[in-house]
Every structure is written in C-alpha cells, then in structure tokens.
Amino acid sequence: MAHYQTEPERSLELIDSALIVGNISPARAVYLRGCIYLLDDTKRKELPLQIEPVLEDPQTSPRDFLLLKELLHNYYVQADVLPERSRLAQELASIYHEKGDLADELRMRVDEADVLISLGQADEGVPMINEAIEGLSAIKTRDALDGFLDAHKALIHYYQDCNNPAAMVASASAMLNGVSDYEEHPENYGDAPSDRRDQFIDFKKAAAYSYLALGHAMSGNLAEARRNAQKFETTSSSKVLSRRRVIASAYLAMGDYDRMQKDLDAFCESWGTDTLHVNYAEVLKMRSEYARLRGQYRESLEYLHRHNKLRIALQSQKARSDAAQYATLYKVQEEALARRDAEKKLARQKAILMIAIIILLALLALFVFNACQRREMKKKNKVLSEQIAQTLMYKERAAEILAASEEARRHSLESLDASELYNFLSEAIVQERMFLDPRFSRQVLVDKYGISKDRVGAAFSSAGTSLPAFVADCRLDLACKLLTETPETNIEDIAQASGFTSRRSFARTFAQKFALSPSEYRESRKRI
C-alpha cells in the first residue's frame, strides 16, 4: 500500500485480492479503500456511504472502528462540514480518553476548538486550544509534538484574522522552539534519526519561519521579517510550491513585490485553468493590493472585482456541496434505519418460529408420554391447541395494535403545530429527564419521535428559545436545587448529576445565567 498515492488503481486491486484470500477483514478493506478515495475528488463523496454501515456492524473490531472514525473525521475536515467534523472530533476525543491516549484526545480537542472559532465562538475555542497546548507540551512524543504544532497553527490563523501580529509571532516562536527541541533531543521523544524525521523537521521549521516572517512584517519589524524569510528559503520545503502561500503573503507585507509576484505567477502557472478555488481568490486579492500600492488603481479594482465574483461563485459552490453532503448523510441514516428495521423484523420472525417449534415439541412429548391415555389426551390436546391458537391470535393482535399505536403517534406528532410540538417535546425532555444525558442533542428527538431536525428547531423557536438553551435551563434548575438541598455534595458531582460534561462547562453556563459562580450561589442560599 506504500504506492497508493501514485498508483491508486493498482492499490485497489491489491486490496480486493487481499480481501478475497482472507488476509484482511472487510472493515479493514473499507478503511484502505477510503484512504485512496480521500485523495480522489470524484470518489471522496462515497466515503460516508461506505463507512457508516461498517461502524454500525458489531463484528467490526475496535481497532478498525477507530481507524474508520478517524478517516470519516478527515473526510469532513476536507469537505468543511463543520457540524459533522465537530461531532466526530468529540466522539474521537471520548474514545481516546477511555483508551488513556491523552495526546490524541487533546489533538481532537484542538480540532473541536478550531470548529468553534470558525463558527465565531472564539471566546470558547481559544481557551480550549491553549489548554490543549499546555497538555501537549508536557508529552514528549512525536504525535504530541505534531498536535502541539497544529494547535499553534490554528491560533496563528485566528490571530491573523484578528490582525494581532504580536500573538502570531509568539505562537510561531513556540512552534520553532518545539521543533528545535525535537531536533536537538531525539532521545527525549523516543525517536531515532531517519529521512522521514528530517523531512518532518524541515517541513515544520519552514512553516514556523513563514509565520514568523508574516507576523513580523505585519507588525512593521521588516528586519526580523526578512531574516525569517531568508531562513525559510534555506529549507527544502521552500522548493515545494504548495508550501509558499504564507511566505508570499509575508513578501507582500514586507513590500517585496517582485518576490511576491514571482510566487503568485508560479501558483497560477501550476493551477492552469483550474481557478475555481479559494487559493486563487487570495491570489487575486494580493494582486489587487499590489496594484493599489503601485498606484495602478484601475488594475487594482479589476482584480478586486474578479476576487469578489470568485468569492460569490465559491460560496455558491460551497452551498451546493453542503446540500449534497447533507443529502448523503440523510441517505446514510435512512439506510441505517432500514437495516435496523429489517434486523428487528427478522428477530421477531425467529422468535415466533422458535416459540412455534417449542410448542410443537412439547405437544409431541406429551403425545408420546401419554399414549396409553389417548382418549383423555385427545381432549386435552384439543383444549391446548385452542389455547395455542388463541395465544398466537392475541400476539398477532398485540403486534397489530402496537404497530397501529406507533403509526398513530407519528401521525399525531405530524399534525401538531410548532407551539403544540414545543409543549410535547419540552414536557417529554423534563419528564423523561433526557437533559441529564451530556450527549443529548436534537438527533435524539429525531430518532425517538421520527420528526425532522427542522421541525424540532422550529418548535423551540416558536417559544422564543432553542433546544440547547432549553436543555441548559433544565440542567441549571436541577443544579440550583442540588446546590441548595445537598450542601455536602461537591460542585463537580453536581455538574455531572445535572448533565454537564465538566465542572468548567457547568461553571461557565451557571455564571452566564445567574452572574454568580455555583459556590457563591450556594453560600447566598445558606444566608437566606
């Protein structure tokens, strides 16, 4: 499989052959094919359809299950489907937590935080990343270092959007220090010299130098910016065109327009006619800025106009892609439901058949054992047969009534307007204490009552709230009760008993609503 990137068709043939002779499991075959499909724009969309059924298969080994989860997460990262990416990051973090794999758990927490920042929730995402960085810096492994560097890279992108060059430089310096320590002390990481290790160091140093150059250039420290740009140019990674995008922005900020133009021309030449992507939009924006700085305002406006048109086209393409992604997810869920229904039906049929077989065997045993009393036995058999027939009739009637009841409930929910549906759902959440499950989400209501996500959202919107807000209020009400009635219980236990994932999340949510910490609230109640 070492050549799957250069010879995908040959690799697929090898996978099929290995599966036929039994060298790999079906789940591992799906994973290996997925690694190849992830590199193919046309086949990449098939990944959820292939992976989801295998994840639900109880015969899938824990190792293959984890690999497939990681692969599906990488797919949603590439497809930029933020909700699914966040969901899988949380699930993987929980799995790694149970396994005791702190480095990978923190790596997933960083990705979850990156999604929060992308959704405009930087006040929650940035502290999560800083917390993960602190944990990763204490783990001396290459995987932990890689996660540490990715965490700082996410912060740098955020600080760049916020125009905070000082913070960019601080994070880039931390990246460089981390790589340098790995380079100088491989024994601390349990690593040995190798070409792959040297490539890793070169690539990560090049990234750090380019970010340092950009940060210093944005802050006006051109001497440091040029010094780091020169260091970037000494790396092997600087010869790879795809790794020069950050340094091109740095050259623009430094005023080295000729060097920037050279990189932009190289990018455009490598893309050819394939210009419908965000990287080309950034090139147009940089050319517009370059023309403006030279006083070529008409040319600058032309580039800016092309940039804006391309951004609109990309947004439209993204919307169509998102629609296709969610259609695929819906299809996967529909197929999963169909499989579960078929399995339940088969289980019921097997149970009925088993009962019938047991009954027939019992009748046969009774007939043989009491052969000498045929006259009396015939009468008993007749009564027993009638009872069996009646029992089966009652079972069929019960099954019909159950099915009719389920269908009636589904139809009754469909007939409710948004306000009535809110009353029903809110009452069910409280009475059945669904809010105590930290993983409770809109999908639970969708699966339980067979209604769409949009209807759930519309129901809670009609009451002037949202499902997360309602659930948070339920948890806070219970937490207030526990804080008052059980003064001996610590805050962390109350947070868990109220359905919060952590004490930190509980304290933050509590303070947002009551402007008090849980401890302060408990003390205030004691004084009353």
Beta strands, then each sheet from edge to edge (+ up, - down):
end
